[in-house]
Amino acid sequence: MRQSSVRSLVYALGLVALASPLISKVVAQQAPPAPPAALINTPDDPLLRGFRWRSIGPVGQGGRIDDIAVDEKNPSTYYIGFAVGGVVKTTNNGTTFTSIFDTYGSASIADIAIAPSNPDILYVATGEANNRQTTSYGDGLYKSTDGGKTFTNVGFKDAQTLGRVIIHPRDPNIAWIAVGGYLYGSNAERGVFMTTDGGKTWNKTLYVDEYTSATELAINPANPLNLWAAMYQRERTAWGFNGGGPGSGIYQSVDGGKKWMKVTAPGLPKGTLGRVGLDFCKAQPNVIYAQIEAALDKEPAGAAAPAAAVTPAPPATPVGRAGAAGAPAAGGQGRGGRGNQVPNPQYSGVFKSIDKGRTWTFQSNENQRPMYFSQIRVDPNNCDTVYLGGVGPTKSIDGGTTWTGLNNMGHVDNHAIWIDPLNSKHVMYGNDGSLDITWDGGEKWESPRLWSAGLAYHASADNRHPYRVCTGLQDNGSWCGPSSVRNGSGIRMWMWQSVGGGDGFQSQIDRENPDIFYTESQNAGIQRYNYDTGEVRSIRPSAGLSGGRGGAAGGGGFGAGPGRGNILNPIPDAVIAFNWNSPIRLSPFNTMIVYLGGRSLYISRDRGDTWTTTKELGKGIDLNARSIMNVKYDTPACGYAPPAGAPAPPEVAGGRGGGRGRSAGPGEPCILSKNDGYVANEFGTMTEMAESPVLPGILWAGTDDGNIQVSRDGGVNWEEVGKNIPGVNHEYYVSGLEASWYDAGTAYAALDGHRNNDLKPYVFKTTDYGKTWTSMSGDLPVLGNVNSIRQDPVNKNLFYAPTELGFFISLNEGKNWHKFMPNLPTGRTDEVLVHPREHDLILATHSRAVWIMDDITALEQMTDEQLAKDAALLPTRDAVAWKTDRRVGTEIPGDKWWQGENAPRGTAIAFYLKAAGGDAKITITDTATDKEYRTQTTPSMAGLNRWQWDLCSTPIAAPPTGGRGGGGGFGGGGCQGGGRLAQPGVYRISVSVGGKEIGTQTFRVLEDIWLSEK
């Protein structure tokens, strides 16, 4: 990456990282080589030395931001906290950024607070405050006293989610924090806590109950003894959400946060409350705004909307972009005003006080999806100018009565807002696309995307030269881009191409024709593409006009929907529904065969033109018989009162499995934000699928309600075998399924219990088609759910486990695990694949987009047979003498741009030593002339030793220390010190250690014949 991107990686000009002293530098192509940044998160096992992850993007799409913290005395210095991507800092007003939180326990950021009296003191709260079904969790509160150079954990390690942090304006030892607590369960460590000794100790000063979180804090700018807090009762389960209750409310302290009083002032809504946002006006501290989620359950039954003392406001214009629409929130409030809805002061909206909170006035019903946003910020210099977050951000210049959409912004779903107290026209928004900045009060926007902080779910790759990678990003569509380019300047953000909208999820590429590939948005909005012909076709299964019980359309506006059906064997009264993250697979035996997992498994033999369907594979649980926070889930979602004389709101299609159901009217008990984040009939759908690569027709299917089904006849008959897994809740989400590369009856499963408030890792193995299972969790950390499991296709004992808190590898089939993150920042990792030709690892991280570890050939050879030897030269991968492609060379002035890292040039030479044996001498001979081409002497160590040959001959002079030397990365360039680049041919390697030869072998340097490959 470019200096302005995460980690400030300087390797992008073809420089190979030093993962150990045994890997040499390759000379940069365009400029003098900079010293490599220190390798972070190095492995502790000597067999894992010498490897290094590199970032390839995509970046132009950004990643979800939860908070922006600015040194308001010096606004050119600020911090950005990503929901799952750590913290970056700029000291030059956003020209470049440095990642400062890469090695700590969690990358999920809830809030950042800078001490007003000392900007070197800051707190970083982990565990994002969002309540989404994809929300990650943290490991506590961190403090820095040196401007973010180092951090120390100062508590709340078990809280999971945190909220706002406020630091006293004059005494940095005094601070307050809103603690959210468990999202998927109850716990006592939640509420408002206070420290008076700089975070050494914390006292809980506001607590309601084990389900009520503190989410927001605000401090009176004129009186630090006056604080306000928002309390939020909520709980999410694996199948639903209840976002409100009697615990929710607004609290005030007048003694510096030691004691709190619930605010029940006139003008506030009377009904049950959900999430609340708060902010003071700094210009007039007696002015306070609150954005409140409220139910009408305390209104008279059957009441229409009462007359309001305000003029009905036209709805703000939604902000959108192609393909960004998602499934509507179930039970949550949408756009303010709901079109022509009469404003209702008892319903969710914006409220204002001009007398320090003694009384309140209703301003409008503007409150978009409160459980996910609820961010309100007041202009520090003008109390009538207010900004809101939401799907489409809005601005009011009349105290919150009317709202205008900020339609030129670069992205939707806005979670963070900052307004410059020195220049009110300077506003920054943090959203699911990263950062948007305006200098004219929202007329025009700048959208810097200088970090690889994308929330990738999955990755796929083709077999081009170099190969391309496709991935799907949360709320940022699907993208395909190069793994490397034939140019020393590296991968640019514009080299990634958009291939799908919505929330991007899974993709598959035809192995025989890479121009044909598939992408998917939420709830199986599946598309088939043909690069060669330009064809784009929706192939979502549909039963036709009836749509099947539960509806065939949906998925955020994608898919076939009602109309002509494409299911050849429609099952009467079938539920056609899909998971938020639905599995797509191509058969390993025939790329015409496509599998798509939903409530049933859909199988196509003509690339998705038509489908056949199996029986339903989930448990079919009736969610209406269940409860959340002791509220029966058949209770309707909270609705709104229609205008007088208007018909009641229609019921929303529900159906078996826990649909949204109808909306409650005034006076009825109801659930706020009911089921928000899930669509109708989603629970009980497939999350994982695999076909045995050993024997056609052996199919495995895993669901979000805990079923693991196996079929031995291509999907005709199924047996549920997840019930045979010992020691787990059999409703845990199936997050990984891997059919063995070596045996038809062997498979591996990962279960994710964090949606049931169990954060432990679960990996299992069966060798008898699921009749029995044994644990493979080994010594994985006790916290960190496993998001997928993969077996290496070359080494049957080599396994990969992407987890919520990092990436792990096992060399002995799960008995022992090692964190394998050299150069990879801490963060959630979701899926890994081994490139079938290059034997690279390709990692989809739901934090920092896509990363590649080049050439794991040596790892794949770490068998018991090799490890039993005293020394062994491991197989060397063929190298390619890549040409330079001038067509991708561009000139970019200045520093405000991002650059992904190219693969290292040449090939890695690896050897294993049971014990250190002195210096190693590596000799490379051109077999055409039988002359030595390169010799290298380097220290050796016990374990794995790797040295990267850059295709250069032995230097005849010392490399220059300055100036523009020769090139050296992927894609050509010269060699420093008078060396020559190797020509295509066969080369022989011999390695001796301590004067004793340990092995010799040959490999090829291939000619680059693929420059014009499509």
HUCORCOR-V150361 format. One record per helix or strand. SS is the DSSP state (H for helix, E for strand). FROM is the first residue (numbers start at 1). LEN is the number of residues. If there is no record, write none. Layout:
BEGIN
ss=SS from=FROM len=LEN
ss=SS from=FROM len=LEN
END
This chain:
BEGIN
ss=H from=6 len=3
ss=H from=46 len=3
ss=E from=53 len=5
ss=E from=65 len=6
ss=E from=78 len=5
ss=E from=86 len=5
ss=E from=98 len=2
ss=E from=109 len=7
ss=E from=118 len=9
ss=E from=141 len=4
ss=E from=152 len=2
ss=E from=162 len=6
ss=E from=175 len=5
ss=E from=191 len=5
ss=E from=203 len=4
ss=E from=212 len=9
ss=E from=223 len=11
ss=E from=235 len=2
ss=E from=241 len=2
ss=E from=245 len=1
ss=E from=249 len=5
ss=E from=261 len=2
ss=E from=266 len=1
ss=E from=273 len=8
ss=E from=288 len=7
ss=H from=336 len=3
ss=E from=349 len=5
ss=E from=359 len=1
ss=E from=361 len=4
ss=E from=376 len=3
ss=E from=386 len=3
ss=E from=390 len=1
ss=E from=394 len=3
ss=E from=404 len=2
ss=E from=414 len=6
ss=E from=427 len=5
ss=E from=434 len=5
ss=E from=446 len=1
ss=E from=455 len=7
ss=E from=468 len=6
ss=E from=477 len=6
ss=E from=491 len=2
ss=H from=493 len=3
ss=E from=497 len=4
ss=E from=507 len=3
ss=E from=516 len=6
ss=E from=525 len=6
ss=E from=535 len=4
ss=E from=549 len=1
ss=E from=567 len=1
ss=E from=575 len=1
ss=E from=584 len=3
ss=E from=594 len=4
ss=E from=600 len=5
ss=E from=611 len=6
ss=H from=623 len=3
ss=E from=627 len=2
ss=E from=631 len=2
ss=E from=637 len=2
ss=E from=663 len=2
ss=E from=671 len=1
ss=E from=686 len=6
ss=E from=699 len=5
ss=E from=708 len=4
ss=E from=719 len=2
ss=H from=722 len=3
ss=E from=733 len=7
ss=E from=747 len=6
ss=H from=754 len=3
ss=E from=761 len=6
ss=E from=774 len=2
ss=E from=786 len=1
ss=E from=790 len=2
ss=E from=799 len=5
ss=E from=806 len=5
ss=E from=818 len=2
ss=E from=829 len=6
ss=E from=841 len=6
ss=E from=849 len=5
ss=H from=857 len=4
ss=H from=864 len=4
ss=E from=871 len=3
ss=E from=879 len=3
ss=H from=886 len=3
ss=E from=899 len=2
ss=E from=907 len=7
ss=E from=920 len=7
ss=E from=931 len=8
ss=E from=943 len=7
ss=E from=952 len=1
ss=H from=976 len=3
ss=E from=981 len=1
ss=E from=985 len=9
ss=E from=996 len=12
END
